[in-house]
Amino acid sequence: LTDLHGKFITITSLSFNLINVDLENNPLSYLNLEIQLFLDLLKPKFSLKMTWTSFLVNIYKDKDVKLDFAIYKHFRSKETATNIFEQELPKYEGWEGSKRTTNRYNKFRL
């Protein structure tokens, strides 16, 4: 990958994984969760040249990732709270499909 510095790379297959981590060993995690990115298939494009319009915009903002993790943890811990504390957590009906500040849709289907 170091030979590809300054070159275009086409990523044709990728996947994400959410894992639980220890906060002490991973201070950059959100709510003890970490996103792992797996690049399954990529291909260099040596014939293309870099221009000022070549760079992609980051579509995931930091506050959106934190919000997605909070929602994920909320729904994951909902059953635990009901069983252990015999209380109901706040409802979050209608979240799936709602838009946030970046106009992207919630990617977690819970």
DSSP file (Angstrom, degrees, kcal/mol; ACC not computed):
  #  RESIDUE AA STRUCTURE BP1 BP2  ACC     N-H-->O    O-->H-N    N-H-->O    O-->H-N    TCO  KAPPA ALPHA  PHI   PSI    X-CA   Y-CA   Z-CA
    1    1 A L    >         0   0    0      0, 0.0     3,-1.2     0, 0.0     4,-0.1   0.000 360.0 360.0 360.0 -26.6    0.0    0.0    0.0
    2    2 A T  G >   +     0   0    0      1,-0.3     3,-1.1     2,-0.2     0, 0.0   0.809 360.0  58.8 -67.2 -26.4    2.9    2.4    0.5
    3    3 A D  G 3  S+     0   0    0      1,-0.2    -1,-0.3     3,-0.0     0, 0.0   0.664  97.4  63.0 -71.5 -15.9    3.7    2.2   -3.2
    4    4 A L  G X   +     0   0    0     -3,-1.2     3,-2.3     2,-0.1    -1,-0.2   0.319  69.8 135.3 -93.2   8.2    0.1    3.5   -3.9
    5    5 A H  T <  S+     0   0    0     -3,-1.1     3,-0.1     1,-0.3    -3,-0.0  -0.384  78.6  12.1 -60.6 127.5    0.7    6.9   -2.2
    6    6 A G  T 3  S+     0   0    0      1,-0.3    -1,-0.3    -2,-0.1    44,-0.3   0.490 108.8 108.7  83.3   4.1   -0.8    9.6   -4.4
    7    7 A K  S <  S-     0   0    0     -3,-2.3    -1,-0.3    42,-0.1     2,-0.3  -0.707  74.1-103.9-108.6 161.5   -2.6    7.1   -6.7
    8    8 A F  E     -A   45   0A   0     37,-0.9    37,-2.7    40,-0.3     2,-0.4  -0.639  31.2-164.9 -82.1 141.6   -6.3    6.3   -7.0
    9    9 A I  E     -A   44   0A   0     -2,-0.3     2,-0.6    35,-0.2    -5,-0.0  -0.996   9.1-149.2-128.0 126.3   -7.5    3.1   -5.5
   10   10 A T  E     -A   43   0A   0     33,-3.2    33,-2.4    -2,-0.4     2,-0.7  -0.857   8.1-156.4 -95.5 120.3  -10.9    1.6   -6.4
   11   11 A I  E     +A   42   0A   0     -2,-0.6    31,-0.2    31,-0.2     3,-0.1  -0.866  18.8 170.8 -96.7 114.0  -12.5   -0.2   -3.5
   12   12 A T  E     +     0   0A   0     29,-1.9     2,-0.3    -2,-0.7    30,-0.2   0.647  65.8  26.7 -99.7 -17.3  -15.0   -2.7   -4.9
   13   13 A S  E     +A   41   0A   0     28,-1.5    28,-1.8     2,-0.0    27,-1.7  -0.956  66.5 152.2-149.7 127.5  -15.8   -4.7   -1.8
   14   14 A L  E     -A   39   0A   0     -2,-0.3     2,-0.3    25,-0.2    25,-0.2  -0.968  16.7-164.8-147.8 162.8  -15.8   -3.7    1.9
   15   15 A S  E     -A   38   0A   0     23,-2.1    23,-3.1    -2,-0.3     2,-0.3  -0.984  10.6-140.7-148.1 156.7  -17.5   -4.5    5.1
   16   16 A F  E     -A   37   0A   0     -2,-0.3     2,-0.4    21,-0.2    21,-0.2  -0.864  11.8-166.5-117.3 151.9  -17.9   -3.1    8.6
   17   17 A N  E     -A   36   0A   0     19,-1.9    19,-2.8    -2,-0.3     2,-0.5  -0.997  10.3-150.0-139.6 133.6  -17.9   -4.8   11.9
   18   18 A L  E     +A   35   0A   0     -2,-0.4     2,-0.3    17,-0.2    17,-0.2  -0.906  24.6 176.7-101.0 126.6  -19.0   -3.5   15.4
   19   19 A I  E     -A   34   0A   0     15,-2.0    15,-2.0    -2,-0.5     2,-0.4  -0.946  31.8-115.8-129.5 152.3  -17.2   -5.0   18.3
   20   20 A N  E     -A   33   0A   0     -2,-0.3     2,-0.3    13,-0.2    13,-0.2  -0.702  39.8-179.1 -81.7 134.7  -17.2   -4.5   22.0
   21   21 A V        -     0   0    0     11,-2.5     2,-0.5    -2,-0.4     3,-0.0  -0.877  33.9 -99.4-131.3 164.0  -13.9   -3.2   23.4
   22   22 A D     >  -     0   0    0     -2,-0.3     4,-1.5     1,-0.1     3,-0.4  -0.740  26.1-144.0 -84.2 127.2  -12.5   -2.3   26.8
   23   23 A L  T  4 S+     0   0    0     -2,-0.5     6,-0.2     1,-0.2    -1,-0.1   0.819  97.0  58.0 -63.8 -32.4  -12.5    1.5   27.3
   24   24 A E  T  4 S+     0   0    0      1,-0.2    -1,-0.2     2,-0.1    -2,-0.0   0.876 114.2  36.6 -66.7 -37.0   -9.2    1.5   29.2
   25   25 A N  T  4 S+     0   0    0     -3,-0.4    -1,-0.2     1,-0.2    -2,-0.2   0.639 124.9  41.4 -89.5 -15.7   -7.3   -0.1   26.3
   26   26 A N    ><  +     0   0    0     -4,-1.5     3,-1.7     1,-0.1    -1,-0.2  -0.673  61.5 169.3-131.8  77.2   -9.3    1.7   23.5
   27   27 A P  T 3  S+     0   0    0      0, 0.0    -1,-0.1     0, 0.0    -4,-0.1   0.677  76.1  60.2 -67.2 -15.4   -9.8    5.4   24.6
   28   28 A L  T 3  S+     0   0    0      2,-0.1     2,-0.1     4,-0.0    -5,-0.1   0.375  81.3 109.9 -92.9   5.1  -11.0    6.4   21.1
   29   29 A S    <   -     0   0    0     -3,-1.7     2,-0.6    -6,-0.2     5,-0.2  -0.403  68.6-125.6 -77.1 158.5  -14.0    4.0   21.2
   30   30 A Y  B >  S-B   33   0A   0      3,-2.0     3,-1.9     1,-0.2    -2,-0.1  -0.929  84.8 -21.8-106.5 117.7  -17.5    5.2   21.4
   31   31 A L  T 3  S-     0   0    0     -2,-0.6    -1,-0.2     1,-0.3     3,-0.1   0.867 124.7 -56.8  52.0  40.9  -19.5    3.7   24.3
   32   32 A N  T 3  S+     0   0    0      1,-0.2   -11,-2.5    -6,-0.2     2,-0.4   0.692 115.4 116.8  63.7  21.9  -17.1    0.8   24.3
   33   33 A L  E <   -AB  20  30A   0     -3,-1.9    -3,-2.0   -13,-0.2     2,-0.4  -0.923  44.6-166.5-118.3 147.3  -17.9    0.0   20.7
   34   34 A E  E     -A   19   0A   0    -15,-2.0   -15,-2.0    -2,-0.4     2,-0.5  -0.987  16.3-134.3-133.1 141.9  -15.4    0.1   17.8
   35   35 A I  E     -A   18   0A   0     -2,-0.4     2,-0.5   -17,-0.2   -17,-0.2  -0.840  18.3-162.9 -94.8 127.9  -15.9    0.1   14.0
   36   36 A Q  E     -A   17   0A   0    -19,-2.8   -19,-1.9    -2,-0.5     2,-0.5  -0.949   4.5-154.6-109.4 131.6  -13.7   -2.2   12.1
   37   37 A L  E     -A   16   0A   0     -2,-0.5     2,-0.5   -21,-0.2   -21,-0.2  -0.917   6.6-165.8-106.3 125.8  -13.4   -1.6    8.3
   38   38 A F  E     -A   15   0A   0    -23,-3.1   -23,-2.1    -2,-0.5     2,-0.9  -0.958   8.5-155.3-113.6 119.7  -12.4   -4.6    6.2
   39   39 A L  E     +A   14   0A   0     -2,-0.5   -25,-0.2   -25,-0.2     3,-0.2  -0.836  16.1 176.7 -92.2 107.2  -11.3   -3.9    2.6
   40   40 A D  E     +     0   0A   0    -27,-1.7     2,-0.3    -2,-0.9   -26,-0.2   0.860  66.9  10.0 -81.3 -36.9  -12.1   -7.2    0.8
   41   41 A L  E     +A   13   0A   0    -28,-1.8   -29,-1.9     2,-0.0   -28,-1.5  -0.955  65.6 165.3-149.5 124.6  -11.1   -6.1   -2.7
   42   42 A L  E     -A   11   0A   0     -2,-0.3   -31,-0.2   -31,-0.2   -33,-0.0  -0.975  13.8-161.8-138.2 154.7   -9.3   -3.1   -4.0
   43   43 A K  E     -A   10   0A   0    -33,-2.4   -33,-3.2    -2,-0.3     2,-0.1  -0.995  18.5-128.1-139.3 128.5   -7.6   -2.2   -7.3
   44   44 A P  E     -A    9   0A   0      0, 0.0     2,-0.5     0, 0.0   -35,-0.2  -0.485  10.7-153.0 -75.4 147.7   -5.0    0.5   -8.1
   45   45 A K  E >   +A    8   0A   0    -37,-2.7   -37,-0.9    -2,-0.1     3,-0.7  -0.837  19.9 171.2-119.3  89.6   -5.7    2.9  -11.0
   46   46 A F  T 3  S+     0   0    0     -2,-0.5    -1,-0.1     1,-0.2   -37,-0.0   0.716  71.3  62.7 -74.3 -21.2   -2.3    4.1  -12.1
   47   47 A S  T 3  S+     0   0    0      2,-0.1    -1,-0.2   -39,-0.1     2,-0.2   0.711  86.5  86.8 -80.1 -19.1   -3.6    5.8  -15.3
   48   48 A L    <   -     0   0    0     -3,-0.7     2,-0.3   -40,-0.1   -40,-0.3  -0.552  68.0-143.5 -84.4 146.5   -5.7    8.4  -13.4
   49   49 A K        -     0   0    0     -2,-0.2     2,-0.3   -42,-0.1   -42,-0.1  -0.829  19.8-111.0-108.8 148.0   -4.2   11.7  -12.1
   50   50 A M        +     0   0    0     -2,-0.3     2,-0.3   -44,-0.3   -43,-0.0  -0.572  40.2 172.4 -76.4 134.8   -5.1   13.5   -8.9
   51   51 A T    >   -     0   0    0     -2,-0.3     3,-1.6     1,-0.0     4,-0.3  -0.818  49.5 -97.8-130.9 174.4   -6.9   16.7   -9.2
   52   52 A W  T 3  S+     0   0    0      1,-0.3     3,-0.3    -2,-0.3    -2,-0.0   0.711 124.7  52.1 -69.5 -17.6   -8.6   19.1   -6.7
   53   53 A T  T 3  S+     0   0    0      1,-0.2    -1,-0.3     3,-0.0    -3,-0.0   0.371  88.1  86.0 -94.7   4.7  -12.0   17.4   -7.4
   54   54 A S    <   +     0   0    0     -3,-1.6     2,-0.3     2,-0.1    -1,-0.2   0.713  66.1  93.2 -77.9 -20.9  -10.6   13.9   -6.9
   55   55 A F  S    S-     0   0    0     -3,-0.3     2,-0.2    -4,-0.3    -5,-0.0  -0.567  70.2-134.3 -85.2 134.8  -11.1   13.8   -3.1
   56   56 A L        -     0   0    0     -2,-0.3     2,-0.4     1,-0.1    -1,-0.1  -0.479  20.3-115.7 -81.1 153.7  -14.3   12.3   -1.7
   57   57 A V        -     0   0    0     -2,-0.2     2,-0.6     1,-0.0    -1,-0.1  -0.722  29.5-111.7 -88.8 137.9  -16.2   14.0    1.0
   58   58 A N        -     0   0    0     -2,-0.4    -1,-0.0     1,-0.2     0, 0.0  -0.589  30.2-169.9 -69.4 116.1  -16.5   12.2    4.4
   59   59 A I        +     0   0    0     -2,-0.6     2,-0.7     1,-0.1    -1,-0.2   0.643  67.0  70.9 -86.5 -13.7  -20.2   11.3    4.6
   60   60 A Y  S    S-     0   0    0      4,-0.0     2,-0.2     3,-0.0    -1,-0.1  -0.902  70.5-158.9-107.6 113.7  -20.1   10.2    8.2
   61   61 A K    >>  -     0   0    0     -2,-0.7     4,-1.9     1,-0.1     3,-0.5  -0.580  27.4-115.1 -87.2 153.9  -19.6   12.9   10.7
   62   62 A D  H 3> S+     0   0    0      1,-0.3     4,-2.1    -2,-0.2     5,-0.2   0.882 114.9  51.1 -56.4 -44.4  -18.2   12.2   14.2
   63   63 A K  H 3> S+     0   0    0      1,-0.2     4,-1.9     2,-0.2    -1,-0.3   0.820 107.9  53.8 -68.3 -28.5  -21.4   13.2   16.0
   64   64 A D  H <> S+     0   0    0     -3,-0.5     4,-2.6     2,-0.2    -1,-0.2   0.889 107.5  49.9 -70.1 -38.9  -23.5   10.9   13.7
   65   65 A V  H  X S+     0   0    0     -4,-1.9     4,-2.3     2,-0.2    -2,-0.2   0.918 111.0  49.7 -64.4 -42.5  -21.3    8.0   14.5
   66   66 A K  H  X S+     0   0    0     -4,-2.1     4,-2.2     1,-0.2    -2,-0.2   0.900 111.7  48.9 -61.5 -40.7  -21.7    8.7   18.3
   67   67 A L  H  X S+     0   0    0     -4,-1.9     4,-2.3     2,-0.2    -2,-0.2   0.909 109.7  51.1 -66.5 -42.2  -25.5    8.9   17.8
   68   68 A D  H  X S+     0   0    0     -4,-2.6     4,-2.4     1,-0.2    -2,-0.2   0.904 111.1  48.7 -61.2 -41.4  -25.6    5.6   15.9
   69   69 A F  H  X S+     0   0    0     -4,-2.3     4,-2.8     2,-0.2     5,-0.2   0.900 109.5  52.0 -65.3 -40.4  -23.7    3.9   18.7
   70   70 A A  H  X S+     0   0    0     -4,-2.2     4,-2.2     2,-0.2    -2,-0.2   0.907 111.6  46.8 -62.5 -41.2  -25.9    5.4   21.3
   71   71 A I  H  X S+     0   0    0     -4,-2.3     4,-2.3     2,-0.2     5,-0.2   0.915 112.1  50.7 -66.0 -42.9  -29.0    4.1   19.5
   72   72 A Y  H  X S+     0   0    0     -4,-2.4     4,-2.0     1,-0.2    -2,-0.2   0.933 112.9  45.3 -60.1 -47.4  -27.4    0.7   19.0
   73   73 A K  H  X S+     0   0    0     -4,-2.8     4,-2.3     2,-0.2    -1,-0.2   0.872 110.2  56.2 -64.8 -36.9  -26.5    0.4   22.7
   74   74 A H  H  X S+     0   0    0     -4,-2.2     4,-0.6    -5,-0.2    -2,-0.2   0.952 112.4  39.5 -60.4 -51.2  -30.0    1.6   23.7
   75   75 A F  H  X S+     0   0    0     -4,-2.3     4,-0.5     1,-0.2     3,-0.3   0.830 114.9  53.3 -71.4 -30.7  -31.8   -1.1   21.8
   76   76 A R  H  < S+     0   0    0     -4,-2.0     4,-0.4    -5,-0.2     3,-0.3   0.865 114.4  41.6 -69.9 -34.8  -29.2   -3.8   22.8
   77   77 A S  H  X S+     0   0    0     -4,-2.3     4,-2.4     1,-0.2    -1,-0.2   0.473  91.7  88.8 -91.5  -1.2  -29.7   -2.9   26.5
   78   78 A K  H  X S+     0   0    0     -4,-0.6     4,-1.9    -3,-0.3    11,-0.2   0.921  89.7  45.9 -62.6 -44.7  -33.5   -2.6   26.3
   79   79 A E  H  X S+     0   0    0     -4,-0.5     4,-2.2    -3,-0.3    -1,-0.2   0.892 112.0  52.3 -66.5 -38.8  -34.1   -6.3   27.0
   80   80 A T  H  > S+     0   0    0     -4,-0.4     4,-2.9     1,-0.2     5,-0.5   0.919 109.7  48.4 -62.6 -44.6  -31.5   -6.3   29.8
   81   81 A A  H  X S+     0   0    0     -4,-2.4     4,-1.2     1,-0.2     6,-1.2   0.882 112.3  49.1 -64.8 -38.1  -33.2   -3.3   31.6
   82   82 A T  H  < S+     0   0    0     -4,-1.9     4,-0.4     4,-0.2    -1,-0.2   0.904 117.3  40.6 -67.9 -40.9  -36.6   -4.9   31.3
   83   83 A N  H  < S+     0   0    0     -4,-2.2    -2,-0.2    -5,-0.2    -1,-0.2   0.893 126.2  30.6 -76.7 -40.6  -35.5   -8.2   32.7
   84   84 A I  H  < S+     0   0    0     -4,-2.9    -3,-0.2    -5,-0.2    -2,-0.1   0.935 132.4  26.8 -87.1 -50.0  -33.2   -7.0   35.5
   85   85 A F  S  < S-     0   0    0     -4,-1.2    -3,-0.2    -5,-0.5    -2,-0.1   0.511  93.2-133.2 -94.7  -4.9  -34.6   -3.7   36.6
   86   86 A E        +     0   0    0     -5,-0.5     2,-0.3    -4,-0.4    -4,-0.2   0.887  66.9 117.2  52.7  43.3  -38.2   -4.4   35.6
   87   87 A Q        -     0   0    0     -6,-1.2     2,-0.5     0, 0.0    -1,-0.2  -0.951  64.3-120.3-135.9 158.4  -38.5   -1.1   33.9
   88   88 A E        -     0   0    0     -2,-0.3     3,-0.1    -3,-0.1    -9,-0.1  -0.836  21.8-136.1-101.3 130.8  -39.1    0.1   30.4
   89   89 A L        -     0   0    0     -2,-0.5   -11,-0.0   -11,-0.2   -15,-0.0  -0.445  45.2 -75.5 -77.2 160.1  -36.6    2.2   28.6
   90   90 A P        -     0   0    0      0, 0.0    -1,-0.1     0, 0.0     2,-0.1  -0.220  53.0-110.0 -57.7 144.2  -37.9    5.2   26.6
   91   91 A K        -     0   0    0     -3,-0.1    -3,-0.0     1,-0.1     0, 0.0  -0.466  26.1-171.2 -74.4 144.8  -39.5    4.3   23.3
   92   92 A Y    >   +     0   0    0     -2,-0.1     3,-1.1   -21,-0.0    -1,-0.1  -0.374  23.3 167.4-130.4  53.7  -37.7    5.3   20.1
   93   93 A E  T 3   +     0   0    0      1,-0.2    -2,-0.0     2,-0.1     0, 0.0  -0.381  60.4  21.5 -72.5 145.7  -40.4    4.5   17.6
   94   94 A G  T 3  S+     0   0    0     -2,-0.1    -1,-0.2     1,-0.0     4,-0.1   0.599  81.1 124.4  78.4  11.4  -40.1    5.7   14.0
   95   95 A W    X   +     0   0    0     -3,-1.1     3,-2.5     2,-0.1    11,-0.3   0.937  49.7  84.6 -69.9 -43.6  -36.3    6.1   14.2
   96   96 A E  T 3  S+     0   0    0      1,-0.3     3,-0.1     9,-0.1    13,-0.1  -0.396 102.1  17.0 -63.3 125.3  -35.6    3.8   11.2
   97   97 A G  T 3  S+     0   0    0      1,-0.4    -1,-0.3    -2,-0.2     2,-0.2   0.343  94.1 128.0  94.9  -5.9  -35.9    5.9    8.1
   98   98 A S    <   -     0   0    0     -3,-2.5     8,-0.6    -4,-0.1    -1,-0.4  -0.582  55.3-126.5 -83.9 149.5  -35.7    9.3    9.8
   99   99 A K  B     -C  105   0B   0     -2,-0.2     2,-0.2     6,-0.1     6,-0.1  -0.659  21.9-167.2 -96.5 149.7  -33.2   11.8    8.6
  100  100 A R    >   -     0   0    0      4,-0.8     3,-1.9    -2,-0.3    -1,-0.0  -0.434  49.7 -65.2-117.4-162.8  -30.6   13.6   10.6
  101  101 A T  T 3  S+     0   0    0      1,-0.3    -2,-0.0    -2,-0.2   -37,-0.0   0.770 131.1  50.8 -62.0 -28.8  -28.3   16.5    9.9
  102  102 A T  T 3  S-     0   0    0      2,-0.2    -1,-0.3   -41,-0.1     3,-0.1   0.418 106.6-123.6 -90.3   3.5  -26.4   14.8    7.1
  103  103 A N  S <  S+     0   0    0     -3,-1.9     2,-0.3     1,-0.2    -2,-0.1   0.767  70.1 127.9  59.2  27.3  -29.5   13.8    5.2
  104  104 A R        -     0   0    0    -45,-0.1    -4,-0.8    -6,-0.0    -1,-0.2  -0.831  59.9-114.1-108.5 155.9  -28.4   10.1    5.4
  105  105 A Y  B     -C   99   0B   0     -2,-0.3     2,-0.2    -6,-0.1    -6,-0.1  -0.527  36.7 -90.0 -89.9 154.4  -30.6    7.4    6.7
  106  106 A N        -     0   0    0     -8,-0.6    -9,-0.2   -11,-0.3    -1,-0.1  -0.428  34.0-160.4 -62.1 127.1  -30.0    5.3    9.8
  107  107 A K        +     0   0    0     -2,-0.2     2,-0.5   -11,-0.1    -1,-0.2   0.635  64.4  88.1 -89.2 -14.6  -28.0    2.3    8.7
  108  108 A F        -     0   0    0      2,-0.0     2,-0.8     1,-0.0    -2,-0.1  -0.744  58.6-162.9 -88.4 125.6  -28.7    0.1   11.8
  109  109 A R              0   0    0     -2,-0.5    -2,-0.0     1,-0.1    -1,-0.0  -0.902 360.0 360.0-105.8 104.2  -31.9   -2.0   11.5
  110  110 A L              0   0    0     -2,-0.8    -1,-0.1     0, 0.0    -2,-0.0   0.401 360.0 360.0-107.1 360.0  -32.7   -3.0   15.0
